[in-house]
Amino acid sequence: MCMCVRQARLSADNSLLIAPRGLMHDEVTASSLVKVDMQGSVIDDGTTTFGVDDAAASLHAAVYSASNSVMCVLHIASPAVLSV
């Protein structure tokens, strides 16, 4: 089973850290994370120039905006979940 955190909310300024598009899960490092605001606009590119998936950033921002208590969304990719 793969459980990958590719984004998380920063409580200090209500922004998100998102893994850049184009990196495999095991290639993502803390310094490569891209910081975006709740509208999906890039605040800090991190150490890459890959950018982020705009659709994913918008979806994550919508989930975070729904509740201030949500700090992280997990993506679960197990065979059972993928089959559904």
C-alpha positions in Angstrom: 0.0 0.0 0.0 1.2 3.5 -0.8 0.1 6.3 1.5 1.7 9.5 0.2 1.4 13.0 1.7 2.0 15.3 -1.2 0.6 18.4 0.4 -0.2 19.9 3.8 -1.5 23.2 5.2 0.8 25.6 7.0 -1.2 27.1 9.9 1.0 30.2 10.3 -0.2 31.9 7.1 -2.9 29.6 5.9 -0.9 28.5 2.8 -0.2 25.0 1.5 2.9 23.0 0.7 2.4 20.9 -2.4 4.8 18.4 -4.1 5.8 19.7 -7.5 4.5 18.0 -10.6 7.0 15.8 -12.2 8.7 14.2 -9.2 8.1 10.6 -8.0 7.0 10.2 -4.4 10.5 9.1 -3.3 12.1 12.1 -5.0 10.1 14.7 -3.1 12.1 16.5 -0.4 11.2 19.2 2.1 13.1 21.8 0.0 11.4 20.8 -3.2 7.9 21.5 -1.9 6.1 24.4 -3.5 4.3 26.9 -1.3 0.9 28.1 -2.6 -1.8 30.3 -1.2 -5.5 29.2 -0.9 -6.2 30.4 -4.5 -3.4 28.1 -5.9 -1.0 31.0 -6.7 2.7 30.1 -6.1 4.3 31.9 -3.2 7.6 30.0 -3.3 8.8 27.5 -6.0 11.1 25.5 -3.7 14.2 24.1 -5.3 12.6 23.0 -8.5 11.0 24.7 -11.5 8.3 22.0 -12.1 5.4 24.0 -10.8 2.2 22.4 -9.4 -0.9 20.7 -10.8 -3.4 23.6 -10.8 -6.4 21.2 -10.5 -4.9 19.4 -7.5 -4.0 22.7 -5.8 -7.6 23.9 -6.3 -9.1 20.7 -5.0 -6.8 20.7 -1.9 -7.5 24.4 -1.2 -11.2 23.7 -1.3 -10.9 20.8 1.2 -8.8 23.0 3.5 -11.1 26.0 3.2 -14.1 23.8 4.3 -12.6 23.4 7.8 -9.8 25.1 9.6 -9.2 21.9 11.6 -8.0 20.0 8.4 -4.2 20.1 8.3 -3.4 17.3 5.9 -5.2 15.2 3.3 -3.9 11.7 2.6 -4.0 9.9 -0.7 -4.3 6.2 -0.3 -3.5 4.0 -3.3 -4.1 0.4 -2.3 -5.3 -2.2 -4.8 -8.7 -2.2 -3.0 -9.1 1.6 -3.2 -7.9 1.7 -6.8 -10.4 -0.9 -7.9 -13.3 1.2 -6.6 
